[in-house]
């Protein structure tokens, strides 16, 4: 893979692989590199197909619906339903999660000024 190529975070992929493998099994560095390349290639293929579908509908944004349609067109029909379900679950959880913009720090909750917050450190 060239330096300019995009890639997934190695730590994220490593964590996912470790969670899926039996505890007594390890994954060689060469295998991780190969998995990284495969995942990156799959995401590029999927996003390219979803982009083509969006462009065919004269849209400039790839929505989750285009991704699921792309999965179906690429022969991953069985994944499309799982992706839809995961996306719906994510949306439901996101609605229930407190908004980060509305969160206040402990100091703000206690009514401290900026100067008091700095000196409290």
trRosetta pair geometry for C-beta under 8 A, 3 or more apart (Angstrom, degrees):
i j d omega theta_ij theta_ji phi_ij phi_ji
1 5 4.9 -109 -176 59 94 148
1 7 6.6 78 158 -78 156 120
1 36 7.8 -75 -24 112 154 110
1 37 6.1 -153 -58 -99 118 97
1 40 7.6 58 -116 62 139 160
2 5 4.8 114 61 -19 76 102
5 40 7.3 67 156 161 113 150
6 40 6.5 171 97 -152 79 115
6 44 7.6 144 61 -75 118 110
7 10 7.6 8 140 -54 122 79
7 36 6.2 18 -160 172 107 113
7 40 5.5 -48 -120 -88 54 140
8 12 6.3 -104 159 69 102 118
8 13 5.4 96 107 -46 126 118
8 36 6.1 -147 47 -145 100 82
8 39 5.6 -29 -7 109 144 130
8 40 6.0 -142 -15 -72 90 85
8 43 7.6 127 -62 -4 108 151
9 12 4.2 75 81 4 105 111
9 13 7.0 172 89 -8 56 84
10 13 5.9 -61 -150 41 33 107
10 14 6.0 35 154 -22 69 110
10 32 7.4 62 -155 159 95 122
10 36 6.7 -18 -106 -99 76 138
11 14 5.6 -54 -144 38 30 114
11 15 6.3 33 156 -22 64 105
12 15 5.9 -55 -151 34 28 111
12 16 6.5 27 153 -18 63 106
13 16 5.7 -54 -149 36 34 112
13 17 6.3 32 155 -18 67 106
13 32 6.9 127 116 -161 118 91
13 35 6.4 158 175 115 128 115
13 36 5.8 138 88 -90 175 82
13 39 6.5 -157 -111 19 128 163
14 17 5.9 -56 -147 37 30 109
14 18 6.3 30 155 -19 65 108
14 27 7.9 -164 -134 65 70 130
14 32 6.4 12 -91 -136 84 133
15 18 5.8 -56 -147 37 29 111
15 19 6.4 29 155 -20 64 107
16 19 5.9 -58 -151 35 30 111
16 20 6.5 17 156 -12 64 112
17 20 5.9 -67 -150 41 31 105
17 21 6.1 23 160 -18 70 111
17 27 5.2 -28 151 -10 138 160
17 32 6.9 -121 8 -107 167 88
17 35 6.7 71 -80 126 132 172
18 21 6.1 -57 -137 36 28 105
18 27 7.7 -115 -72 9 63 117
21 25 4.6 -123 173 82 115 111
21 26 7.5 116 133 -97 158 16
21 27 6.5 -151 -50 -43 156 102
22 25 4.7 77 61 5 86 110
27 31 4.9 -124 -177 90 85 129
27 32 5.6 104 128 -59 115 88
27 35 7.7 -12 180 -8 140 144
28 31 4.4 97 59 3 80 105
28 32 7.2 -145 97 -5 44 84
29 32 5.6 -51 -150 34 35 112
29 33 6.5 38 151 -20 65 102
30 33 5.6 -50 -151 34 34 114
30 34 6.4 34 151 -18 64 105
31 34 5.6 -54 -149 37 33 112
31 35 6.3 34 151 -19 66 105
32 35 5.6 -52 -145 38 32 112
32 36 6.2 38 153 -23 64 105
33 36 5.6 -53 -149 34 30 114
33 37 6.5 30 153 -18 63 105
34 37 5.7 -53 -150 36 32 112
34 38 6.3 31 152 -18 65 107
35 38 5.6 -55 -146 38 32 111
35 39 6.2 31 157 -18 67 107
36 39 6.0 -55 -145 37 27 109
36 40 6.3 26 157 -17 63 110
37 40 5.9 -58 -147 39 27 110
37 41 6.2 27 156 -19 64 109
38 41 5.8 -57 -146 38 28 111
38 42 6.2 29 156 -21 64 107
39 42 5.7 -54 -147 35 29 111
39 43 6.4 27 156 -16 64 106
40 43 5.9 -56 -148 37 30 109
40 44 6.4 28 154 -17 64 108
41 44 5.7 -57 -148 38 30 111
41 45 6.2 31 154 -20 65 107
42 45 5.7 -55 -147 37 30 112
42 46 6.1 27 156 -16 66 109
43 46 5.8 -55 -142 41 30 110
43 47 6.0 25 160 -15 66 110
44 47 6.0 -56 -140 41 27 105
44 48 6.1 30 157 -22 62 109
45 48 5.8 -57 -148 35 25 112
45 49 6.4 22 156 -15 63 108
45 74 6.9 104 139 -123 112 146
46 49 5.9 -56 -148 37 29 109
46 50 6.2 27 155 -16 65 109
46 67 6.7 40 164 -147 109 82
46 70 5.5 114 -162 123 67 131
46 71 6.8 16 -134 -75 110 71
46 74 6.8 -79 -99 -10 71 161
47 50 5.6 -53 -141 41 33 112
47 51 6.1 40 154 -25 65 105
47 62 6.9 9 -150 -150 76 177
47 67 8.0 -15 -96 -107 55 92
47 70 8.0 84 -82 144 14 172
48 51 5.6 -52 -148 34 28 114
48 52 6.6 31 152 -20 62 103
49 52 5.7 -51 -151 33 32 112
49 53 6.6 33 151 -18 63 104
49 70 3.8 129 107 -149 109 109
49 73 6.1 -173 -179 79 130 123
49 74 5.8 -106 -51 -54 175 112
50 53 5.7 -53 -151 35 34 113
50 54 6.4 35 151 -19 66 105
50 62 4.7 69 133 -149 115 123
50 66 4.2 101 -162 133 89 101
50 67 4.9 -3 -102 -86 143 53
50 69 7.3 121 -115 66 73 87
50 70 4.0 -74 -65 -33 73 148
51 54 5.7 -54 -148 37 33 111
51 55 6.2 32 154 -18 66 107
51 62 5.8 -55 -81 -74 61 122
51 66 7.8 91 -57 153 24 140
52 55 5.7 -54 -144 39 30 111
52 56 6.3 36 153 -25 63 104
53 56 5.7 -51 -149 31 30 114
53 57 6.8 16 154 -5 62 106
53 66 4.8 168 87 -148 123 95
53 69 5.4 144 -152 97 164 128
53 70 5.9 -131 -6 -67 137 88
53 73 7.6 179 -69 -2 124 151
54 57 5.9 -66 -154 46 32 102
54 59 4.4 -91 -171 77 84 102
54 60 7.2 131 149 -91 120 6
54 61 6.7 -143 -157 79 142 32
54 62 5.1 -107 -39 -91 149 63
54 63 7.4 137 -99 10 115 75
54 66 5.0 -6 -58 -112 92 157
55 58 7.2 32 -173 -86 38 29
55 59 7.3 -105 -71 54 25 61
59 63 7.6 -45 147 -8 152 103
59 66 7.8 -146 77 -63 138 139
62 66 4.9 -115 -155 74 72 140
62 67 6.7 82 163 -52 106 85
63 66 5.3 105 54 3 65 98
63 67 7.5 -124 104 -3 41 88
64 67 5.4 -53 -152 34 41 115
64 68 6.5 36 154 -16 71 102
64 83 7.6 -175 -170 145 98 104
64 84 7.7 122 151 -108 117 60
64 87 5.0 112 -155 -147 151 159
65 68 5.9 -54 -148 38 33 106
65 69 6.3 32 153 -16 65 107
66 69 5.6 -54 -144 40 33 112
66 70 6.1 38 153 -24 65 105
67 70 5.6 -53 -148 34 30 113
67 71 6.6 36 151 -22 62 101
67 83 6.7 -128 119 156 110 147
68 71 5.5 -45 -150 30 36 115
68 72 6.7 37 151 -18 63 102
68 80 4.5 95 -163 -155 85 93
68 83 5.5 -174 -95 87 90 124
68 84 5.6 45 -103 -62 147 93
69 72 5.6 -54 -153 36 35 112
69 73 6.3 31 152 -16 67 107
69 80 7.8 80 -65 -132 21 131
70 73 5.7 -55 -144 40 33 109
70 74 6.1 25 158 -14 66 111
71 74 6.0 -64 -145 42 26 105
71 76 4.3 -79 -174 80 84 108
71 77 7.2 144 128 -84 89 26
71 79 5.3 -119 -173 86 135 105
71 80 4.3 169 91 -79 126 86
71 83 6.3 159 -21 9 163 150
72 76 7.1 -93 -73 68 25 61
72 77 5.1 55 -124 -98 73 73
72 80 5.0 17 -58 -61 87 154
76 79 4.2 -20 161 30 106 121
76 80 6.5 131 110 -38 79 81
77 80 5.6 -43 -155 12 38 119
77 81 7.8 32 158 -13 62 94
78 81 7.0 -53 -167 28 35 103
78 82 7.3 28 144 -8 62 111
79 82 5.4 -63 -155 43 46 112
79 83 5.9 47 150 -25 78 105
80 83 5.7 -55 -148 35 30 112
80 84 6.5 32 153 -20 64 104
81 84 5.6 -50 -149 34 34 113
81 85 6.4 33 153 -18 65 106
82 85 5.7 -54 -148 38 32 112
82 86 6.2 32 153 -18 66 107
83 86 5.7 -54 -144 39 31 111
83 87 6.2 32 155 -21 64 108
84 87 5.8 -58 -148 36 28 111
84 88 6.4 27 155 -18 64 106
85 88 5.9 -55 -148 36 29 110
85 89 6.4 29 153 -18 64 107
86 89 5.6 -56 -148 37 31 112
86 90 6.3 35 152 -22 65 105
87 90 5.6 -51 -147 34 32 114
87 91 6.5 34 154 -19 64 103
88 91 5.8 -52 -149 35 32 111
88 92 6.4 31 153 -18 64 106
89 92 5.8 -55 -149 36 31 111
89 93 6.3 27 154 -15 65 108
90 93 5.8 -58 -146 40 30 108
90 94 6.1 31 155 -23 66 109
91 94 5.7 -55 -144 35 29 113
91 95 6.6 34 155 -23 62 102
92 95 5.9 -52 -154 29 31 112
92 96 6.8 18 153 -9 62 109
93 96 5.9 -64 -152 42 34 106
93 97 6.2 41 152 -33 69 105
94 97 5.7 -46 -142 23 33 115
98 102 6.8 -118 174 73 89 108
98 103 6.3 92 131 -73 120 98
99 102 4.3 66 78 14 105 108
99 103 7.2 -158 96 -27 55 80
100 103 5.6 -42 -154 8 39 118
104 108 3.9 -123 -176 92 104 127
104 109 5.1 133 107 -57 121 80
105 108 4.7 99 51 5 75 101
105 109 7.0 -138 96 -4 41 86
105 117 7.6 66 96 -132 143 135
106 109 5.6 -55 -151 36 32 113
106 110 6.4 23 153 -13 65 109
107 110 5.7 -62 -148 42 31 106
107 112 4.2 -65 -177 49 90 129
107 116 7.2 170 -166 103 116 95
107 117 4.3 84 164 -107 162 103
107 120 6.6 170 -106 52 124 154
108 111 7.6 50 -180 -69 32 22
108 112 7.0 -84 -75 48 28 80
108 117 8.0 8 -53 -82 64 135
112 116 4.1 -131 -167 95 98 123
112 117 5.1 127 119 -60 125 78
112 120 6.8 -21 -160 -22 160 144
113 116 4.7 96 51 8 75 103
113 117 7.0 -133 96 -8 40 87
114 117 5.6 -55 -150 34 32 114
114 118 6.4 31 154 -19 66 104
115 118 5.8 -54 -149 34 32 109
115 119 6.4 21 158 -9 66 109
116 119 6.0 -58 -142 44 31 104
116 120 6.1 39 154 -30 64 109
117 120 5.7 -55 -148 29 28 116
117 121 7.4 37 152 -30 58 94
118 121 6.1 -47 -167 13 35 111
